[in-house]
Amino acid sequence: MEFVGAGLRFNRQILVILPALRIFMFRFLINLGNYVILLGKVFSKPEKASVYYHQTMKEFVFLGLNSIGITAIISFFMGAAITLQTAYNTENPIYPAYLIGLGCRDSIILEFSSTIVALILAGKVGSNIASEIGTMRVTEQIDALEMMGVNSASYLILPKMIATLVFNPFLTLMSIIIGIVGGWFVSTRLGVITSEQFIYGIQYAFIPYYITYSLIKTVVFAFIITSISSYQGYFVKGGSLEVGQASTKAVVFSSVFILLFNVILTQLLLS
Amino acid sequence: MITVKNLYKSFNGREVLSDVSVTFEPGKTNLIIGRSGSGKTVLLKSIVGLLEPDGGEVWFNDILFNRLDFREKREIRKQIGMLFQGSALFDSMTVEQNVRFPLDMFTNMTLKEKKQRVSFCLDRVNIHNAEKLTPAELSGGMKKRVAIARAISLNPRYLLCDEPNSGLDPMTATLIDSLIKEITEEYCITTIVNTHDMNSVMEIGEKIVFISDGVKCWEGNKNEILKSDCRLLNEFVFANVLAKQLIENK
């Protein structure tokens, strides 16, 4: 009897879960379909190259150059923190001191400068894109573009995508350099390691492919941030409240997909 | 000429437009009137394809517009100027850049020619010395006029206006109405204006279509509107004090 009772309870739970799962899958497929259609529109032939060129230059400044400051500050302090943590975790006479520099270098190149910086940019750039495009949607500016015969998806999203895909690798390279400098500066000033040992460590067993791996991840993450945030903004319905919600969703979904693709790309590129 | 045949549109099972058929004539100011929520904006947006009708046909002259793919629609839309309820000026651009935008996008004019055209369009709507201002620095009436200037910058064959004088004082509203009428006659374009303002109706209504709850109830001109025996139309018209006075004066 107990077995039958448990079976019934299980069946009831399934009956409750299944419709919710079906709705979730249905919504996921609708969103995926709309996302693919949007990307199709984004990558269609631009109406006028010169207008798109000017727009792309603006986005380079807005999304790229304006992100240098925050990337530099975070990279410096994260580099310093990574180095100090590596030092305290390898406080053992068996480990040579230069391993602190090596650990700092590899952590920054492999994970921090691509993934963590991407997560930070998802917050800054992603919310910016979603709120900008979302506001244009609710104030009928996107309708106005469509009414003029302009491919609004391409005009609004393509320049942002080009700007981030081209500029973010530079941000990553800058972050690597500043992160390592931060590690060197703080660890040598605090007397954790000598400057010679740190510099020997960052040169020791260097694999240039790690930089390529980091840059590939950066490009993929830049695409995720721009496309997901644009999608959230482009399909906003309602008013300012919904624009705010879209902005939050843009950051959350971008971050989740960055972490997911971080695992996938690491397995594909480093295994 | 724009012809709408048996147009249907519903949202979540609620019918907003039901079997609407109407012809909008060129060189005339065609008005769609009705109470708020009667389906005027949905009709206008369905005509231009910003909303996909559930059924029916929309013809731009001899082209069946709502059966075209989005690339073909874009070509037709280049001939349409549209004035949105909230003006829909681009926030990130100045007045000059807003009006110049369609020219940048679709013409091969030189910068000098484009500036001349912008200047002409802004003069036409009585906007002076505001080229460098952003939309945030403009009053409601100025925004509407800049939006009209942008709408006419490419010499459109069709001009569609969604509540062009909503939120404006009566004098500015009259100014906008006159401007729309003048432009319509000057360039012999097909103009459709959505409004619930009886002043506009009596001022510029050459052809008037009355919509109530998504159904076309009446069609005529400003001289016929006061003699109509359509109960819903009379309720709408006589709710307005000015119209009452007109009737009394008659």
Interface residues (C-beta under 8 A of the other chain):
Chain A: E47 K48 S50 V51 T135 M136 T139 E140 Q141 D143 A144 E146 M147 M148 G149 V150 N151
Chain B: K45 V48 L50 R74 E75 I76 R77 K78 I80 M82 F84 Q85 G86 A88 L89 F90 D91 F101 P102 D104 M105 F106 L154
